[in-house]
Amino acid sequence: MKAEKYAVGDSITMMCSGCDDERPHTIETVTKLGKISKAICSECEGVSTFNRGVKTSVSVGKGKTAAPYDRFKKYRKGQAMMHDKFGHGEVTAVLEPQKIDVLFGDQTRRLIHAQEPA
């Protein structure tokens, strides 16, 4: 089974960290093998960059701001948040029922979520 190859200018629907929803993105750059290296959201103009097919950074365009991080809220992969210390982030993985990895700029941090109120 061959991996799908993309070209500059192609449109792809994927989770947008700025819009916090599935949105069409325009592919800006691709690797020699046709993997996406940079895509821009058609709605908010947020930019996502990739390395070897894995999202490595996000930057917010003109779209709405993400909801503030709340450790009591349950997050899903691709969901956006605004952390008071780390800034704008996107959930890249749900590891355990109460742990998530979040990409802030170009650094991934492990946070808690879905905590029971005391």
Jmol script that loads the backbone (N, CA, C; Angstrom):
load data "model"
ATOM      1  N   MET A   1       0.841  -1.187   0.000  1.00  0.00           N
ATOM      2  CA  MET A   1       0.000   0.000   0.000  1.00  0.00           C
ATOM      3  C   MET A   1       0.881   1.243   0.000  1.00  0.00           C
ATOM      4  N   LYS A   2       0.677   2.122  -0.987  1.00  0.00           N
ATOM      5  CA  LYS A   2       1.491   3.326  -1.109  1.00  0.00           C
ATOM      6  C   LYS A   2       0.915   4.454  -0.258  1.00  0.00           C
ATOM      7  N   ALA A   3       1.822   5.266   0.285  1.00  0.00           N
ATOM      8  CA  ALA A   3       1.389   6.446   1.033  1.00  0.00           C
ATOM      9  C   ALA A   3       0.916   7.494   0.031  1.00  0.00           C
ATOM     10  N   GLU A   4      -0.092   8.250   0.416  1.00  0.00           N
ATOM     11  CA  GLU A   4      -0.627   9.269  -0.471  1.00  0.00           C
ATOM     12  C   GLU A   4       0.387  10.390  -0.658  1.00  0.00           C
ATOM     13  N   LYS A   5       0.524  10.862  -1.906  1.00  0.00           N
ATOM     14  CA  LYS A   5       1.434  11.970  -2.207  1.00  0.00           C
ATOM     15  C   LYS A   5       0.610  13.225  -2.434  1.00  0.00           C
ATOM     16  N   TYR A   6       1.115  14.337  -1.928  1.00  0.00           N
ATOM     17  CA  TYR A   6       0.432  15.610  -2.047  1.00  0.00           C
ATOM     18  C   TYR A   6       1.270  16.570  -2.882  1.00  0.00           C
ATOM     19  N   ALA A   7       0.618  17.615  -3.393  1.00  0.00           N
ATOM     20  CA  ALA A   7       1.308  18.639  -4.170  1.00  0.00           C
ATOM     21  C   ALA A   7       0.948  20.011  -3.610  1.00  0.00           C
ATOM     22  N   VAL A   8       1.833  20.967  -3.826  1.00  0.00           N
ATOM     23  CA  VAL A   8       1.581  22.345  -3.396  1.00  0.00           C
ATOM     24  C   VAL A   8       0.291  22.826  -4.055  1.00  0.00           C
ATOM     25  N   GLY A   9      -0.579  23.438  -3.262  1.00  0.00           N
ATOM     26  CA  GLY A   9      -1.846  23.944  -3.761  1.00  0.00           C
ATOM     27  C   GLY A   9      -3.015  22.994  -3.562  1.00  0.00           C
ATOM     28  N   ASP A  10      -2.730  21.721  -3.255  1.00  0.00           N
ATOM     29  CA  ASP A  10      -3.807  20.767  -2.983  1.00  0.00           C
ATOM     30  C   ASP A  10      -4.597  21.216  -1.752  1.00  0.00           C
ATOM     31  N   SER A  11      -5.839  20.796  -1.677  1.00  0.00           N
ATOM     32  CA  SER A  11      -6.669  21.082  -0.512  1.00  0.00           C
ATOM     33  C   SER A  11      -6.916  19.777   0.236  1.00  0.00           C
ATOM     34  N   ILE A  12      -6.818  19.843   1.559  1.00  0.00           N
ATOM     35  CA  ILE A  12      -7.032  18.665   2.402  1.00  0.00           C
ATOM     36  C   ILE A  12      -7.831  19.099   3.621  1.00  0.00           C
ATOM     37  N   THR A  13      -8.751  18.266   4.070  1.00  0.00           N
ATOM     38  CA  THR A  13      -9.520  18.556   5.281  1.00  0.00           C
ATOM     39  C   THR A  13      -8.817  17.902   6.461  1.00  0.00           C
ATOM     40  N   MET A  14      -8.498  18.723   7.473  1.00  0.00           N
ATOM     41  CA  MET A  14      -7.858  18.206   8.678  1.00  0.00           C
ATOM     42  C   MET A  14      -8.221  19.088   9.859  1.00  0.00           C
ATOM     43  N   MET A  15      -7.907  18.614  11.056  1.00  0.00           N
ATOM     44  CA  MET A  15      -8.223  19.357  12.277  1.00  0.00           C
ATOM     45  C   MET A  15      -7.399  20.638  12.309  1.00  0.00           C
ATOM     46  N   CYS A  16      -8.066  21.759  12.531  1.00  0.00           N
ATOM     47  CA  CYS A  16      -7.397  23.060  12.638  1.00  0.00           C
ATOM     48  C   CYS A  16      -7.321  23.445  14.109  1.00  0.00           C
ATOM     49  N   SER A  17      -6.111  23.748  14.574  1.00  0.00           N
ATOM     50  CA  SER A  17      -5.958  24.120  15.976  1.00  0.00           C
ATOM     51  C   SER A  17      -6.510  25.513  16.250  1.00  0.00           C
ATOM     52  N   GLY A  18      -6.553  26.378  15.252  1.00  0.00           N
ATOM     53  CA  GLY A  18      -7.098  27.720  15.431  1.00  0.00           C
ATOM     54  C   GLY A  18      -8.612  27.737  15.484  1.00  0.00           C
ATOM     55  N   CYS A  19      -9.240  26.968  14.599  1.00  0.00           N
ATOM     56  CA  CYS A  19     -10.704  26.913  14.535  1.00  0.00           C
ATOM     57  C   CYS A  19     -11.279  25.885  15.498  1.00  0.00           C
ATOM     58  N   ASP A  20     -10.440  24.952  15.953  1.00  0.00           N
ATOM     59  CA  ASP A  20     -10.855  23.860  16.826  1.00  0.00           C
ATOM     60  C   ASP A  20     -11.939  23.011  16.169  1.00  0.00           C
ATOM     61  N   ASP A  21     -11.762  22.763  14.849  1.00  0.00           N
ATOM     62  CA  ASP A  21     -12.722  21.966  14.094  1.00  0.00           C
ATOM     63  C   ASP A  21     -12.049  21.465  12.820  1.00  0.00           C
ATOM     64  N   GLU A  22     -12.676  20.483  12.159  1.00  0.00           N
ATOM     65  CA  GLU A  22     -12.185  19.997  10.874  1.00  0.00           C
ATOM     66  C   GLU A  22     -12.432  21.098   9.835  1.00  0.00           C
ATOM     67  N   ARG A  23     -11.378  21.517   9.133  1.00  0.00           N
ATOM     68  CA  ARG A  23     -11.487  22.593   8.149  1.00  0.00           C
ATOM     69  C   ARG A  23     -10.622  22.273   6.934  1.00  0.00           C
ATOM     70  N   PRO A  24     -10.968  22.854   5.779  1.00  0.00           N
ATOM     71  CA  PRO A  24     -10.102  22.688   4.614  1.00  0.00           C
ATOM     72  C   PRO A  24      -8.800  23.470   4.802  1.00  0.00           C
ATOM     73  N   HIS A  25      -7.690  22.857   4.420  1.00  0.00           N
ATOM     74  CA  HIS A  25      -6.372  23.481   4.474  1.00  0.00           C
ATOM     75  C   HIS A  25      -5.751  23.445   3.081  1.00  0.00           C
ATOM     76  N   THR A  26      -4.977  24.456   2.751  1.00  0.00           N
ATOM     77  CA  THR A  26      -4.238  24.488   1.498  1.00  0.00           C
ATOM     78  C   THR A  26      -2.803  24.102   1.792  1.00  0.00           C
ATOM     79  N   ILE A  27      -2.287  23.161   1.025  1.00  0.00           N
ATOM     80  CA  ILE A  27      -0.915  22.704   1.227  1.00  0.00           C
ATOM     81  C   ILE A  27       0.036  23.734   0.633  1.00  0.00           C
ATOM     82  N   GLU A  28       0.947  24.238   1.459  1.00  0.00           N
ATOM     83  CA  GLU A  28       1.907  25.261   1.050  1.00  0.00           C
ATOM     84  C   GLU A  28       3.227  24.665   0.592  1.00  0.00           C
ATOM     85  N   THR A  29       3.722  23.657   1.314  1.00  0.00           N
ATOM     86  CA  THR A  29       4.985  23.016   0.936  1.00  0.00           C
ATOM     87  C   THR A  29       4.881  21.516   1.170  1.00  0.00           C
ATOM     88  N   VAL A  30       5.626  20.760   0.359  1.00  0.00           N
ATOM     89  CA  VAL A  30       5.683  19.306   0.498  1.00  0.00           C
ATOM     90  C   VAL A  30       7.139  18.866   0.413  1.00  0.00           C
ATOM     91  N   THR A  31       7.412  17.653   0.909  1.00  0.00           N
ATOM     92  CA  THR A  31       8.753  17.084   0.822  1.00  0.00           C
ATOM     93  C   THR A  31       8.949  16.463  -0.570  1.00  0.00           C
ATOM     94  N   LYS A  32      10.154  15.994  -0.834  1.00  0.00           N
ATOM     95  CA  LYS A  32      10.442  15.320  -2.104  1.00  0.00           C
ATOM     96  C   LYS A  32       9.580  14.084  -2.293  1.00  0.00           C
ATOM     97  N   LEU A  33       9.173  13.461  -1.168  1.00  0.00           N
ATOM     98  CA  LEU A  33       8.348  12.256  -1.227  1.00  0.00           C
ATOM     99  C   LEU A  33       6.850  12.559  -1.276  1.00  0.00           C
ATOM    100  N   GLY A  34       6.496  13.845  -1.308  1.00  0.00           N
ATOM    101  CA  GLY A  34       5.091  14.222  -1.396  1.00  0.00           C
ATOM    102  C   GLY A  34       4.356  14.279  -0.074  1.00  0.00           C
ATOM    103  N   LYS A  35       5.101  14.312   1.037  1.00  0.00           N
ATOM    104  CA  LYS A  35       4.464  14.449   2.357  1.00  0.00           C
ATOM    105  C   LYS A  35       4.286  15.934   2.666  1.00  0.00           C
ATOM    106  N   ILE A  36       3.209  16.252   3.365  1.00  0.00           N
ATOM    107  CA  ILE A  36       2.926  17.649   3.713  1.00  0.00           C
ATOM    108  C   ILE A  36       3.970  18.142   4.707  1.00  0.00           C
ATOM    109  N   SER A  37       4.544  19.334   4.442  1.00  0.00           N
ATOM    110  CA  SER A  37       5.459  19.929   5.410  1.00  0.00           C
ATOM    111  C   SER A  37       4.894  21.244   5.967  1.00  0.00           C
ATOM    112  N   LYS A  38       3.929  21.852   5.242  1.00  0.00           N
ATOM    113  CA  LYS A  38       3.293  23.072   5.753  1.00  0.00           C
ATOM    114  C   LYS A  38       1.918  23.209   5.108  1.00  0.00           C
ATOM    115  N   ALA A  39       0.901  23.487   5.953  1.00  0.00           N
ATOM    116  CA  ALA A  39      -0.466  23.680   5.468  1.00  0.00           C
ATOM    117  C   ALA A  39      -1.090  24.876   6.176  1.00  0.00           C
ATOM    118  N   ILE A  40      -1.947  25.599   5.460  1.00  0.00           N
ATOM    119  CA  ILE A  40      -2.594  26.796   6.001  1.00  0.00           C
ATOM    120  C   ILE A  40      -4.104  26.612   5.960  1.00  0.00           C
ATOM    121  N   CYS A  41      -4.758  26.918   7.084  1.00  0.00           N
ATOM    122  CA  CYS A  41      -6.215  26.805   7.189  1.00  0.00           C
ATOM    123  C   CYS A  41      -6.875  27.849   6.287  1.00  0.00           C
ATOM    124  N   SER A  42      -7.881  27.422   5.530  1.00  0.00           N
ATOM    125  CA  SER A  42      -8.609  28.322   4.635  1.00  0.00           C
ATOM    126  C   SER A  42      -9.496  29.295   5.405  1.00  0.00           C
ATOM    127  N   GLU A  43      -9.883  28.948   6.638  1.00  0.00           N
ATOM    128  CA  GLU A  43     -10.760  29.800   7.445  1.00  0.00           C
ATOM    129  C   GLU A  43      -9.988  30.846   8.249  1.00  0.00           C
ATOM    130  N   CYS A  44      -9.066  30.394   9.110  1.00  0.00           N
ATOM    131  CA  CYS A  44      -8.405  31.302  10.061  1.00  0.00           C
ATOM    132  C   CYS A  44      -6.976  31.659   9.664  1.00  0.00           C
ATOM    133  N   GLU A  45      -6.454  31.035   8.608  1.00  0.00           N
ATOM    134  CA  GLU A  45      -5.089  31.245   8.139  1.00  0.00           C
ATOM    135  C   GLU A  45      -4.039  30.779   9.135  1.00  0.00           C
ATOM    136  N   GLY A  46      -4.418  29.877  10.053  1.00  0.00           N
ATOM    137  CA  GLY A  46      -3.460  29.269  10.962  1.00  0.00           C
ATOM    138  C   GLY A  46      -2.510  28.374  10.176  1.00  0.00           C
ATOM    139  N   VAL A  47      -1.252  28.331  10.594  1.00  0.00           N
ATOM    140  CA  VAL A  47      -0.229  27.561   9.891  1.00  0.00           C
ATOM    141  C   VAL A  47       0.185  26.360  10.730  1.00  0.00           C
ATOM    142  N   SER A  48       0.217  25.187  10.098  1.00  0.00           N
ATOM    143  CA  SER A  48       0.703  23.968  10.741  1.00  0.00           C
ATOM    144  C   SER A  48       1.902  23.471   9.949  1.00  0.00           C
ATOM    145  N   THR A  49       2.982  23.119  10.653  1.00  0.00           N
ATOM    146  CA  THR A  49       4.146  22.559   9.976  1.00  0.00           C
ATOM    147  C   THR A  49       4.338  21.125  10.425  1.00  0.00           C
ATOM    148  N   PHE A  50       4.918  20.320   9.547  1.00  0.00           N
ATOM    149  CA  PHE A  50       5.062  18.891   9.769  1.00  0.00           C
ATOM    150  C   PHE A  50       6.500  18.465   9.489  1.00  0.00           C
ATOM    151  N   ASN A  51       6.950  17.420  10.195  1.00  0.00           N
ATOM    152  CA  ASN A  51       8.242  16.806   9.950  1.00  0.00           C
ATOM    153  C   ASN A  51       8.014  15.305   9.934  1.00  0.00           C
ATOM    154  N   ARG A  52       8.298  14.674   8.803  1.00  0.00           N
ATOM    155  CA  ARG A  52       8.058  13.231   8.627  1.00  0.00           C
ATOM    156  C   ARG A  52       6.597  12.863   8.888  1.00  0.00           C
ATOM    157  N   GLY A  53       5.699  13.727   8.491  1.00  0.00           N
ATOM    158  CA  GLY A  53       4.276  13.452   8.632  1.00  0.00           C
ATOM    159  C   GLY A  53       3.699  13.739  10.006  1.00  0.00           C
ATOM    160  N   VAL A  54       4.523  14.255  10.938  1.00  0.00           N
ATOM    161  CA  VAL A  54       4.068  14.559  12.300  1.00  0.00           C
ATOM    162  C   VAL A  54       4.054  16.069  12.483  1.00  0.00           C
ATOM    163  N   LYS A  55       2.950  16.584  13.029  1.00  0.00           N
ATOM    164  CA  LYS A  55       2.841  18.029  13.246  1.00  0.00           C
ATOM    165  C   LYS A  55       3.891  18.465  14.251  1.00  0.00           C
ATOM    166  N   THR A  56       4.705  19.478  13.880  1.00  0.00           N
ATOM    167  CA  THR A  56       5.796  19.922  14.745  1.00  0.00           C
ATOM    168  C   THR A  56       5.620  21.341  15.254  1.00  0.00           C
ATOM    169  N   SER A  57       4.747  22.124  14.658  1.00  0.00           N
ATOM    170  CA  SER A  57       4.462  23.443  15.216  1.00  0.00           C
ATOM    171  C   SER A  57       3.143  23.961  14.678  1.00  0.00           C
ATOM    172  N   VAL A  58       2.547  24.859  15.450  1.00  0.00           N
ATOM    173  CA  VAL A  58       1.299  25.502  15.064  1.00  0.00           C
ATOM    174  C   VAL A  58       1.425  26.985  15.350  1.00  0.00           C
ATOM    175  N   SER A  59       0.847  27.799  14.485  1.00  0.00           N
ATOM    176  CA  SER A  59       0.769  29.228  14.765  1.00  0.00           C
ATOM    177  C   SER A  59      -0.609  29.682  14.328  1.00  0.00           C
ATOM    178  N   VAL A  60      -1.184  30.569  15.090  1.00  0.00           N
ATOM    179  CA  VAL A  60      -2.569  30.974  14.879  1.00  0.00           C
ATOM    180  C   VAL A  60      -2.624  32.128  13.911  1.00  0.00           C
ATOM    181  N   GLY A  61      -3.572  32.066  13.002  1.00  0.00           N
ATOM    182  CA  GLY A  61      -3.795  33.147  12.055  1.00  0.00           C
ATOM    183  C   GLY A  61      -4.764  34.161  12.635  1.00  0.00           C
ATOM    184  N   LYS A  62      -5.690  34.624  11.799  1.00  0.00           N
ATOM    185  CA  LYS A  62      -6.632  35.659  12.211  1.00  0.00           C
ATOM    186  C   LYS A  62      -7.892  35.117  12.863  1.00  0.00           C
ATOM    187  N   GLY A  63      -7.976  33.811  13.057  1.00  0.00           N
ATOM    188  CA  GLY A  63      -9.193  33.176  13.567  1.00  0.00           C
ATOM    189  C   GLY A  63      -9.471  33.483  15.025  1.00  0.00           C
ATOM    190  N   LYS A  64     -10.547  32.886  15.501  1.00  0.00           N
ATOM    191  CA  LYS A  64     -10.935  33.078  16.890  1.00  0.00           C
ATOM    192  C   LYS A  64      -9.873  32.506  17.826  1.00  0.00           C
ATOM    193  N   THR A  65      -9.832  32.988  19.042  1.00  0.00           N
ATOM    194  CA  THR A  65      -8.877  32.453  20.002  1.00  0.00           C
ATOM    195  C   THR A  65      -9.418  31.153  20.575  1.00  0.00           C
ATOM    196  N   ALA A  66      -8.515  30.278  20.949  1.00  0.00           N
ATOM    197  CA  ALA A  66      -8.902  28.995  21.510  1.00  0.00           C
ATOM    198  C   ALA A  66      -9.398  29.182  22.944  1.00  0.00           C
ATOM    199  N   ALA A  67     -10.186  28.240  23.410  1.00  0.00           N
ATOM    200  CA  ALA A  67     -10.704  28.283  24.781  1.00  0.00           C
ATOM    201  C   ALA A  67      -9.549  28.103  25.767  1.00  0.00           C
ATOM    202  N   PRO A  68      -9.631  28.723  26.941  1.00  0.00           N
ATOM    203  CA  PRO A  68      -8.569  28.563  27.941  1.00  0.00           C
ATOM    204  C   PRO A  68      -8.437  27.111  28.396  1.00  0.00           C
ATOM    205  N   TYR A  69      -7.194  26.690  28.693  1.00  0.00           N
ATOM    206  CA  TYR A  69      -6.934  25.350  29.205  1.00  0.00           C
ATOM    207  C   TYR A  69      -7.657  25.167  30.534  1.00  0.00           C
ATOM    208  N   ASP A  70      -8.306  24.021  30.681  1.00  0.00           N
ATOM    209  CA  ASP A  70      -9.023  23.692  31.906  1.00  0.00           C
ATOM    210  C   ASP A  70      -8.744  22.227  32.218  1.00  0.00           C
ATOM    211  N   ARG A  71      -8.069  21.959  33.330  1.00  0.00           N
ATOM    212  CA  ARG A  71      -7.691  20.579  33.654  1.00  0.00           C
ATOM    213  C   ARG A  71      -8.889  19.676  33.933  1.00  0.00           C
ATOM    214  N   PHE A  72     -10.071  20.252  34.153  1.00  0.00           N
ATOM    215  CA  PHE A  72     -11.272  19.466  34.391  1.00  0.00           C
ATOM    216  C   PHE A  72     -11.969  19.078  33.078  1.00  0.00           C
ATOM    217  N   LYS A  73     -11.618  19.737  31.987  1.00  0.00           N
ATOM    218  CA  LYS A  73     -12.220  19.472  30.687  1.00  0.00           C
ATOM    219  C   LYS A  73     -11.549  18.265  30.032  1.00  0.00           C
ATOM    220  N   LYS A  74     -12.334  17.481  29.305  1.00  0.00           N
ATOM    221  CA  LYS A  74     -11.789  16.331  28.579  1.00  0.00           C
ATOM    222  C   LYS A  74     -11.453  16.784  27.161  1.00  0.00           C
ATOM    223  N   TYR A  75     -10.200  16.577  26.738  1.00  0.00           N
ATOM    224  CA  TYR A  75      -9.736  16.999  25.421  1.00  0.00           C
ATOM    225  C   TYR A  75      -9.622  15.813  24.478  1.00  0.00           C
ATOM    226  N   ARG A  76      -9.624  16.108  23.181  1.00  0.00           N
ATOM    227  CA  ARG A  76      -9.423  15.084  22.155  1.00  0.00           C
ATOM    228  C   ARG A  76      -8.297  15.542  21.227  1.00  0.00           C
ATOM    229  N   LYS A  77      -7.733  14.596  20.482  1.00  0.00           N
ATOM    230  CA  LYS A  77      -6.628  14.891  19.574  1.00  0.00           C
ATOM    231  C   LYS A  77      -7.055  15.950  18.556  1.00  0.00           C
ATOM    232  N   GLY A  78      -6.190  16.949  18.355  1.00  0.00           N
ATOM    233  CA  GLY A  78      -6.460  18.014  17.400  1.00  0.00           C
ATOM    234  C   GLY A  78      -7.141  19.228  17.993  1.00  0.00           C
ATOM    235  N   GLN A  79      -7.602  19.135  19.231  1.00  0.00           N
ATOM    236  CA  GLN A  79      -8.319  20.239  19.867  1.00  0.00           C
ATOM    237  C   GLN A  79      -7.347  21.334  20.284  1.00  0.00           C
ATOM    238  N   ALA A  80      -7.783  22.583  20.152  1.00  0.00           N
ATOM    239  CA  ALA A  80      -6.958  23.740  20.496  1.00  0.00           C
ATOM    240  C   ALA A  80      -7.247  24.214  21.911  1.00  0.00           C
ATOM    241  N   MET A  81      -6.258  24.883  22.493  1.00  0.00           N
ATOM    242  CA  MET A  81      -6.414  25.480  23.814  1.00  0.00           C
ATOM    243  C   MET A  81      -5.497  26.682  23.941  1.00  0.00           C
ATOM    244  N   MET A  82      -5.778  27.529  24.909  1.00  0.00           N
ATOM    245  CA  MET A  82      -4.904  28.660  25.227  1.00  0.00           C
ATOM    246  C   MET A  82      -4.466  28.489  26.678  1.00  0.00           C
ATOM    247  N   HIS A  83      -3.178  28.234  26.882  1.00  0.00           N
ATOM    248  CA  HIS A  83      -2.625  28.029  28.215  1.00  0.00           C
ATOM    249  C   HIS A  83      -2.084  29.360  28.717  1.00  0.00           C
ATOM    250  N   ASP A  84      -2.328  29.684  29.998  1.00  0.00           N
ATOM    251  CA  ASP A  84      -1.903  30.987  30.527  1.00  0.00           C
ATOM    252  C   ASP A  84      -0.381  31.151  30.550  1.00  0.00           C
ATOM    253  N   LYS A  85       0.381  30.073  30.606  1.00  0.00           N
ATOM    254  CA  LYS A  85       1.844  30.165  30.634  1.00  0.00           C
ATOM    255  C   LYS A  85       2.490  29.844  29.281  1.00  0.00           C
ATOM    256  N   PHE A  86       1.980  28.805  28.582  1.00  0.00           N
ATOM    257  CA  PHE A  86       2.617  28.323  27.362  1.00  0.00           C
ATOM    258  C   PHE A  86       2.023  28.896  26.083  1.00  0.00           C
ATOM    259  N   GLY A  87       0.852  29.547  26.168  1.00  0.00           N
ATOM    260  CA  GLY A  87       0.233  30.140  24.988  1.00  0.00           C
ATOM    261  C   GLY A  87      -0.672  29.174  24.245  1.00  0.00           C
ATOM    262  N   HIS A  88      -0.792  29.391  22.933  1.00  0.00           N
ATOM    263  CA  HIS A  88      -1.686  28.603  22.088  1.00  0.00           C
ATOM    264  C   HIS A  88      -1.109  27.212  21.872  1.00  0.00           C
ATOM    265  N   GLY A  89      -1.961  26.183  22.026  1.00  0.00           N
ATOM    266  CA  GLY A  89      -1.505  24.812  21.842  1.00  0.00           C
ATOM    267  C   GLY A  89      -2.538  23.944  21.175  1.00  0.00           C
ATOM    268  N   GLU A  90      -2.079  22.784  20.725  1.00  0.00           N
ATOM    269  CA  GLU A  90      -2.951  21.805  20.089  1.00  0.00           C
ATOM    270  C   GLU A  90      -2.656  20.429  20.656  1.00  0.00           C
ATOM    271  N   VAL A  91      -3.703  19.705  21.031  1.00  0.00           N
ATOM    272  CA  VAL A  91      -3.549  18.352  21.570  1.00  0.00           C
ATOM    273  C   VAL A  91      -3.063  17.437  20.443  1.00  0.00           C
ATOM    274  N   THR A  92      -1.913  16.792  20.665  1.00  0.00           N
ATOM    275  CA  THR A  92      -1.365  15.889  19.647  1.00  0.00           C
ATOM    276  C   THR A  92      -1.617  14.430  19.987  1.00  0.00           C
ATOM    277  N   ALA A  93      -1.873  14.130  21.272  1.00  0.00           N
ATOM    278  CA  ALA A  93      -2.136  12.741  21.657  1.00  0.00           C
ATOM    279  C   ALA A  93      -2.860  12.690  22.991  1.00  0.00           C
ATOM    280  N   VAL A  94      -3.790  11.730  23.101  1.00  0.00           N
ATOM    281  CA  VAL A  94      -4.429  11.405  24.378  1.00  0.00           C
ATOM    282  C   VAL A  94      -3.763  10.116  24.826  1.00  0.00           C
ATOM    283  N   LEU A  95      -2.937  10.206  25.899  1.00  0.00           N
ATOM    284  CA  LEU A  95      -2.098   9.084  26.308  1.00  0.00           C
ATOM    285  C   LEU A  95      -2.779   8.129  27.263  1.00  0.00           C
ATOM    286  N   GLU A  96      -3.437   8.665  28.239  1.00  0.00           N
ATOM    287  CA  GLU A  96      -4.131   7.895  29.260  1.00  0.00           C
ATOM    288  C   GLU A  96      -5.442   8.613  29.508  1.00  0.00           C
ATOM    289  N   PRO A  97      -6.309   8.038  30.317  1.00  0.00           N
ATOM    290  CA  PRO A  97      -7.576   8.728  30.556  1.00  0.00           C
ATOM    291  C   PRO A  97      -7.405  10.170  31.069  1.00  0.00           C
ATOM    292  N   GLN A  98      -6.274  10.474  31.723  1.00  0.00           N
ATOM    293  CA  GLN A  98      -6.125  11.813  32.277  1.00  0.00           C
ATOM    294  C   GLN A  98      -4.817  12.499  31.875  1.00  0.00           C
ATOM    295  N   LYS A  99      -4.159  12.054  30.788  1.00  0.00           N
ATOM    296  CA  LYS A  99      -2.926  12.699  30.317  1.00  0.00           C
ATOM    297  C   LYS A  99      -3.000  12.957  28.823  1.00  0.00           C
ATOM    298  N   ILE A 100      -2.541  14.161  28.427  1.00  0.00           N
ATOM    299  CA  ILE A 100      -2.506  14.525  27.014  1.00  0.00           C
ATOM    300  C   ILE A 100      -1.158  15.159  26.693  1.00  0.00           C
ATOM    301  N   ASP A 101      -0.725  15.034  25.443  1.00  0.00           N
ATOM    302  CA  ASP A 101       0.429  15.761  24.939  1.00  0.00           C
ATOM    303  C   ASP A 101      -0.106  16.931  24.144  1.00  0.00           C
ATOM    304  N   VAL A 102       0.458  18.125  24.395  1.00  0.00           N
ATOM    305  CA  VAL A 102       0.009  19.342  23.729  1.00  0.00           C
ATOM    306  C   VAL A 102       1.204  20.028  23.096  1.00  0.00           C
ATOM    307  N   LEU A 103       1.077  20.391  21.815  1.00  0.00           N
ATOM    308  CA  LEU A 103       2.125  21.096  21.092  1.00  0.00           C
ATOM    309  C   LEU A 103       1.908  22.594  21.251  1.00  0.00           C
ATOM    310  N   PHE A 104       2.871  23.265  21.879  1.00  0.00           N
ATOM    311  CA  PHE A 104       2.853  24.725  22.048  1.00  0.00           C
ATOM    312  C   PHE A 104       3.980  25.288  21.199  1.00  0.00           C
ATOM    313  N   GLY A 105       3.641  26.030  20.141  1.00  0.00           N
ATOM    314  CA  GLY A 105       4.684  26.551  19.259  1.00  0.00           C
ATOM    315  C   GLY A 105       5.452  25.404  18.654  1.00  0.00           C
ATOM    316  N   ASP A 106       6.669  25.139  19.150  1.00  0.00           N
ATOM    317  CA  ASP A 106       7.453  24.024  18.627  1.00  0.00           C
ATOM    318  C   ASP A 106       7.893  23.071  19.739  1.00  0.00           C
ATOM    319  N   GLN A 107       7.217  23.109  20.889  1.00  0.00           N
ATOM    320  CA  GLN A 107       7.558  22.224  22.004  1.00  0.00           C
ATOM    321  C   GLN A 107       6.308  21.500  22.511  1.00  0.00           C
ATOM    322  N   THR A 108       6.449  20.184  22.726  1.00  0.00           N
ATOM    323  CA  THR A 108       5.337  19.388  23.249  1.00  0.00           C
ATOM    324  C   THR A 108       5.458  19.265  24.766  1.00  0.00           C
ATOM    325  N   ARG A 109       4.344  19.469  25.441  1.00  0.00           N
ATOM    326  CA  ARG A 109       4.300  19.348  26.902  1.00  0.00           C
ATOM    327  C   ARG A 109       3.188  18.377  27.287  1.00  0.00           C
ATOM    328  N   ARG A 110       3.391  17.654  28.370  1.00  0.00           N
ATOM    329  CA  ARG A 110       2.393  16.705  28.875  1.00  0.00           C
ATOM    330  C   ARG A 110       1.562  17.411  29.935  1.00  0.00           C
ATOM    331  N   LEU A 111       0.241  17.401  29.752  1.00  0.00           N
ATOM    332  CA  LEU A 111      -0.687  18.035  30.679  1.00  0.00           C
ATOM    333  C   LEU A 111      -1.709  17.022  31.160  1.00  0.00           C
ATOM    334  N   ILE A 112      -2.416  17.396  32.221  1.00  0.00           N
ATOM    335  CA  ILE A 112      -3.497  16.564  32.726  1.00  0.00           C
ATOM    336  C   ILE A 112      -4.814  17.111  32.169  1.00  0.00           C
ATOM    337  N   HIS A 113      -5.811  16.250  32.109  1.00  0.00           N
ATOM    338  CA  HIS A 113      -7.153  16.671  31.690  1.00  0.00           C
ATOM    339  C   HIS A 113      -8.163  15.704  32.308  1.00  0.00           C
ATOM    340  N   ALA A 114      -9.404  16.065  32.194  1.00  0.00           N
ATOM    341  CA  ALA A 114     -10.516  15.229  32.688  1.00  0.00           C
ATOM    342  C   ALA A 114     -10.359  14.885  34.166  1.00  0.00           C
ATOM    343  N   GLN A 115      -9.851  15.839  34.954  1.00  0.00           N
ATOM    344  CA  GLN A 115      -9.703  15.627  36.386  1.00  0.00           C
ATOM    345  C   GLN A 115     -11.063  15.756  37.073  1.00  0.00           C
ATOM    346  N   GLU A 116     -11.250  14.990  38.119  1.00  0.00           N
ATOM    347  CA  GLU A 116     -12.472  15.094  38.920  1.00  0.00           C
ATOM    348  C   GLU A 116     -12.351  16.286  39.852  1.00  0.00           C
ATOM    349  N   PRO A 117     -13.361  17.161  39.931  1.00  0.00           N
ATOM    350  CA  PRO A 117     -13.294  18.280  40.866  1.00  0.00           C
ATOM    351  C   PRO A 117     -13.200  17.773  42.316  1.00  0.00           C
ATOM    352  N   ALA A 118     -12.413  18.489  43.115  1.00  0.00           N
ATOM    353  CA  ALA A 118     -12.203  18.070  44.513  1.00  0.00           C
ATOM    354  C   ALA A 118     -13.431  18.325  45.356  1.00  0.00           C
TER     355      ALA A 118
END
end "model"
wireframe off; spacefill off
backbone 0.3
color backbone group
